[in-house]
Amino acid sequence: MNRVREIDAQLTHVWMVRTFLKHCDEAEDDEDMHEIVRDLYDFILAVGPIDESTDPSTYLKMAKKKLRRLNGATQLYEQIQPEVSAHTNFIMAARSLRLAVDTISRCISPQ
């Protein structure tokens, strides 16, 4: 359950990056940004917030299943971020997302 709690904690960062990207003016007409926002939301929705009824094995199985999309969205954002904006908010969003996704990945597949 500790790994599940750590993933859930990292989802707060993913949620904040998603919210920032969803509501920024730069994303208004950018299809790549819309795809990133959708993929981040898809992962969050798939695993959902944890509670007492959360089964750790089911949670980790779903997280593992959706990890590829989460990684893909992160890589795409890191790739296009300089073109979207060089503002510190966008740079820090990319860093925050990468840190969260790396931690989630380690929790899903510990070495």
MODELLER restraints for C-alpha pairs under 7 A, 6 or more apart:
rsr = mdl.restraints
at = mdl.atoms
rsr.add(forms.Gaussian(group=physical.xy_distance, feature=features.Distance(at['CA:1:A'], at['CA:56:A']), mean=5.59, stdev=0.5))
rsr.add(forms.Gaussian(group=physical.xy_distance, feature=features.Distance(at['CA:3:A'], at['CA:107:A']), mean=5.35, stdev=0.5))
rsr.add(forms.Gaussian(group=physical.xy_distance, feature=features.Distance(at['CA:4:A'], at['CA:56:A']), mean=6.27, stdev=0.5))
rsr.add(forms.Gaussian(group=physical.xy_distance, feature=features.Distance(at['CA:4:A'], at['CA:60:A']), mean=6.94, stdev=0.5))
rsr.add(forms.Gaussian(group=physical.xy_distance, feature=features.Distance(at['CA:7:A'], at['CA:104:A']), mean=5.25, stdev=0.5))
rsr.add(forms.Gaussian(group=physical.xy_distance, feature=features.Distance(at['CA:7:A'], at['CA:107:A']), mean=6.73, stdev=0.5))
rsr.add(forms.Gaussian(group=physical.xy_distance, feature=features.Distance(at['CA:8:A'], at['CA:49:A']), mean=6.55, stdev=0.5))
rsr.add(forms.Gaussian(group=physical.xy_distance, feature=features.Distance(at['CA:8:A'], at['CA:50:A']), mean=6.86, stdev=0.5))
rsr.add(forms.Gaussian(group=physical.xy_distance, feature=features.Distance(at['CA:10:A'], at['CA:100:A']), mean=5.26, stdev=0.5))
rsr.add(forms.Gaussian(group=physical.xy_distance, feature=features.Distance(at['CA:10:A'], at['CA:104:A']), mean=6.83, stdev=0.5))
rsr.add(forms.Gaussian(group=physical.xy_distance, feature=features.Distance(at['CA:11:A'], at['CA:44:A']), mean=6.78, stdev=0.5))
rsr.add(forms.Gaussian(group=physical.xy_distance, feature=features.Distance(at['CA:13:A'], at['CA:96:A']), mean=6.79, stdev=0.5))
rsr.add(forms.Gaussian(group=physical.xy_distance, feature=features.Distance(at['CA:13:A'], at['CA:97:A']), mean=6.80, stdev=0.5))
rsr.add(forms.Gaussian(group=physical.xy_distance, feature=features.Distance(at['CA:13:A'], at['CA:100:A']), mean=6.46, stdev=0.5))
rsr.add(forms.Gaussian(group=physical.xy_distance, feature=features.Distance(at['CA:14:A'], at['CA:40:A']), mean=6.95, stdev=0.5))
rsr.add(forms.Gaussian(group=physical.xy_distance, feature=features.Distance(at['CA:14:A'], at['CA:97:A']), mean=5.88, stdev=0.5))
rsr.add(forms.Gaussian(group=physical.xy_distance, feature=features.Distance(at['CA:14:A'], at['CA:100:A']), mean=6.70, stdev=0.5))
rsr.add(forms.Gaussian(group=physical.xy_distance, feature=features.Distance(at['CA:17:A'], at['CA:93:A']), mean=5.70, stdev=0.5))
rsr.add(forms.Gaussian(group=physical.xy_distance, feature=features.Distance(at['CA:17:A'], at['CA:97:A']), mean=6.63, stdev=0.5))
rsr.add(forms.Gaussian(group=physical.xy_distance, feature=features.Distance(at['CA:18:A'], at['CA:37:A']), mean=5.47, stdev=0.5))
rsr.add(forms.Gaussian(group=physical.xy_distance, feature=features.Distance(at['CA:18:A'], at['CA:40:A']), mean=6.41, stdev=0.5))
rsr.add(forms.Gaussian(group=physical.xy_distance, feature=features.Distance(at['CA:21:A'], at['CA:27:A']), mean=6.52, stdev=0.5))
rsr.add(forms.Gaussian(group=physical.xy_distance, feature=features.Distance(at['CA:21:A'], at['CA:37:A']), mean=6.81, stdev=0.5))
rsr.add(forms.Gaussian(group=physical.xy_distance, feature=features.Distance(at['CA:22:A'], at['CA:37:A']), mean=6.17, stdev=0.5))
rsr.add(forms.Gaussian(group=physical.xy_distance, feature=features.Distance(at['CA:26:A'], at['CA:84:A']), mean=6.52, stdev=0.5))
rsr.add(forms.Gaussian(group=physical.xy_distance, feature=features.Distance(at['CA:27:A'], at['CA:33:A']), mean=5.52, stdev=0.5))
rsr.add(forms.Gaussian(group=physical.xy_distance, feature=features.Distance(at['CA:27:A'], at['CA:34:A']), mean=6.88, stdev=0.5))
rsr.add(forms.Gaussian(group=physical.xy_distance, feature=features.Distance(at['CA:36:A'], at['CA:73:A']), mean=4.87, stdev=0.5))
rsr.add(forms.Gaussian(group=physical.xy_distance, feature=features.Distance(at['CA:36:A'], at['CA:77:A']), mean=6.86, stdev=0.5))
rsr.add(forms.Gaussian(group=physical.xy_distance, feature=features.Distance(at['CA:39:A'], at['CA:69:A']), mean=6.12, stdev=0.5))
rsr.add(forms.Gaussian(group=physical.xy_distance, feature=features.Distance(at['CA:39:A'], at['CA:70:A']), mean=6.23, stdev=0.5))
rsr.add(forms.Gaussian(group=physical.xy_distance, feature=features.Distance(at['CA:39:A'], at['CA:73:A']), mean=6.14, stdev=0.5))
rsr.add(forms.Gaussian(group=physical.xy_distance, feature=features.Distance(at['CA:40:A'], at['CA:70:A']), mean=5.97, stdev=0.5))
rsr.add(forms.Gaussian(group=physical.xy_distance, feature=features.Distance(at['CA:40:A'], at['CA:73:A']), mean=6.87, stdev=0.5))
rsr.add(forms.Gaussian(group=physical.xy_distance, feature=features.Distance(at['CA:43:A'], at['CA:66:A']), mean=5.87, stdev=0.5))
rsr.add(forms.Gaussian(group=physical.xy_distance, feature=features.Distance(at['CA:43:A'], at['CA:70:A']), mean=6.42, stdev=0.5))
rsr.add(forms.Gaussian(group=physical.xy_distance, feature=features.Distance(at['CA:46:A'], at['CA:62:A']), mean=6.83, stdev=0.5))
rsr.add(forms.Gaussian(group=physical.xy_distance, feature=features.Distance(at['CA:47:A'], at['CA:59:A']), mean=6.04, stdev=0.5))
rsr.add(forms.Gaussian(group=physical.xy_distance, feature=features.Distance(at['CA:47:A'], at['CA:62:A']), mean=6.34, stdev=0.5))
rsr.add(forms.Gaussian(group=physical.xy_distance, feature=features.Distance(at['CA:47:A'], at['CA:63:A']), mean=6.14, stdev=0.5))
rsr.add(forms.Gaussian(group=physical.xy_distance, feature=features.Distance(at['CA:60:A'], at['CA:108:A']), mean=6.20, stdev=0.5))
rsr.add(forms.Gaussian(group=physical.xy_distance, feature=features.Distance(at['CA:64:A'], at['CA:108:A']), mean=6.15, stdev=0.5))
rsr.add(forms.Gaussian(group=physical.xy_distance, feature=features.Distance(at['CA:71:A'], at['CA:101:A']), mean=6.92, stdev=0.5))
rsr.add(forms.Gaussian(group=physical.xy_distance, feature=features.Distance(at['CA:74:A'], at['CA:97:A']), mean=6.68, stdev=0.5))
rsr.add(forms.Gaussian(group=physical.xy_distance, feature=features.Distance(at['CA:74:A'], at['CA:98:A']), mean=6.53, stdev=0.5))
rsr.add(forms.Gaussian(group=physical.xy_distance, feature=features.Distance(at['CA:77:A'], at['CA:94:A']), mean=6.80, stdev=0.5))
rsr.add(forms.Gaussian(group=physical.xy_distance, feature=features.Distance(at['CA:78:A'], at['CA:94:A']), mean=5.85, stdev=0.5))
rsr.add(forms.Gaussian(group=physical.xy_distance, feature=features.Distance(at['CA:81:A'], at['CA:90:A']), mean=6.69, stdev=0.5))
